[in-house]
Amino acid sequence: MADQEARRLHPETLAVGHGYDPASGGGAAKPPLYLTSTFVYRSAQHAKDAHRIFFEGPGQGDDAAGAHIYARLGHPNLDMVERRLAALDQAEAAAGFCSGMAAISTVLLAHLRPGDVVLQSLPIYGGVDSLISLVLSEFGVKSFHFADGLDAEAMRRAAEQAAAAGPVRVIWLETPANPTGAVVEIGAAVEIAGELAARQGVRPLVVVDNTFLGPFLQNPLALGADLCMTSLTKYCGGHSDLLAGGVSGRAELIGPLRTLRTWLGNPMDAHTAWLLLRSFETLHLRTARACDNALAVARFLAGHPKVAGVTFIGLAEPGSREHALMQRQARGCGSTFSFRIKGGEAAAFRLLDALTLLRLAVSLGGSETLICHPASTTHYPIARDRLAEAGVTESTLRLSVGLEHPDDLIADLSQALDRV
Ligand SMILES: Cc1ncc(COP(=O)(O)O)c(C=O)c1O
């Protein structure tokens, strides 16, 4: 089915079959797994045309259009994932990578040059924060941040500071954010990108990390973002058994990412793509159940005397800024959030060591519930004052609620809290 035609279908339908045509797979009802590193041509001219098309784009009636070259440049299972992800993200095109960080580093390398500036929300996943502040800074890229994504004026002030230091080329948002679950107004950042364009003559790209909600709960492109990045390792993969990343957006922005991916050598492999195709089929069911479970667990924690506070958009009071924003921006709250335990790191560690069902591990979005202490794990390299500004303390624990029965999760947390 043509991509345009598919757009009339509901995302649940697209998630099941879009991107795979059984006629291309010998009639197999489900996608075959193409385990090959290279592809054979009909003739020398066919090989030349395939390369021309890869680097320069197809012409009318090009007989080599769609031909593959070498799996690092693209392969059939990757094509299927990219078509499906693009449809779910309401994008013209998508590019698949071997991890979320591979997708992120490719986007940033494609769009930043020495002297450029990144404006970012805070907090963001520790790996991305480190890439920007520890690695890209070594290549002459500066970064500025804002910590209240609900305050457009604070964002604007950070944008002004950033623009004074050089052209702002990328606005990087993560909403909800890792690890706190804090939210950022995507529309305000899009507006600020327009204001920066008028001021500096070049419009920064607004890139949204959509990992915490995924395509069934939030569509940043529909809100005006230029690129939507998702660590597919998390909810989209959904079973903690693969690493993958995806970027969706306009075709003119995705093409260069595919070319750079070829040279960086970081595409998604065939087996991972095949696993993702089946994971997408159940994503909406897993997402809905995980949201319900998370709400039950968050409510229990919020009422517990040893818990100092829960940061979860699902608990936002109607009438609050967070609640109003999420009504406009998303269709659900996700299932990853943080809470603060009374008693600092020692109490946090006692809780983690007393759990028997919840697993102590980094990562999120799997069918199993995971819990971790961000300050000593996922956000380990981040300076303590920066973490404090982001609302992450030694008392903060991050919880990714999975698909178990919520009563069992609550019982485990309850017995562990008794032993803190
Ligand atoms: C919000 C967010 N973005 C990006 C990443 C990086 O993804 P990956 O681990 O697939 O490289 C993570 C990983 O935890 C994340 O939580």
The ligand as a Tripos MOL2 file, in Angstrom:
@<TRIPOS>MOLECULE
LIG
   16    16     1     0     0
SMALL
NO_CHARGES

@<TRIPOS>ATOM
      1 C1         15.0610    9.6500   26.6690 C.3       1 LIG1
      2 C2         16.1640    8.8370   26.0690 C.ar      1 LIG1
      3 N1         16.6790    9.2020   24.8870 N.ar      1 LIG1
      4 C3         17.6820    8.5190   24.3050 C.ar      1 LIG1
      5 C4         18.2330    7.3990   24.9140 C.ar      1 LIG1
      6 C5         19.3390    6.6640   24.2330 C.3       1 LIG1
      7 O1         18.8220    5.5080   23.6370 O.3       1 LIG1
      8 P1         19.6690    4.1570   23.4270 P.3       1 LIG1
      9 O2         19.9090    3.5820   24.7990 O.co2     1 LIG1
     10 O3         18.7580    3.3270   22.5740 O.co2     1 LIG1
     11 O4         20.9490    4.5300   22.7490 O.co2     1 LIG1
     12 C6         17.7290    6.9800   26.1440 C.ar      1 LIG1
     13 C7         18.3100    5.8190   26.8230 C.2       1 LIG1
     14 O5         18.0500    5.5520   27.9830 O.2       1 LIG1
     15 C8         16.6700    7.7190   26.7330 C.ar      1 LIG1
     16 O6         16.1370    7.3770   27.9180 O.3       1 LIG1
@<TRIPOS>BOND
     1     1     2 1
     2     2     3 ar
     3     2    15 ar
     4     3     4 ar
     5     4     5 ar
     6     5     6 1
     7     5    12 ar
     8     6     7 1
     9     7     8 1
    10     8     9 2
    11     8    10 1
    12     8    11 1
    13    12    13 1
    14    12    15 ar
    15    13    14 2
    16    15    16 1
@<TRIPOS>SUBSTRUCTURE
     1 LIG1         1 GROUP 0 **** ****
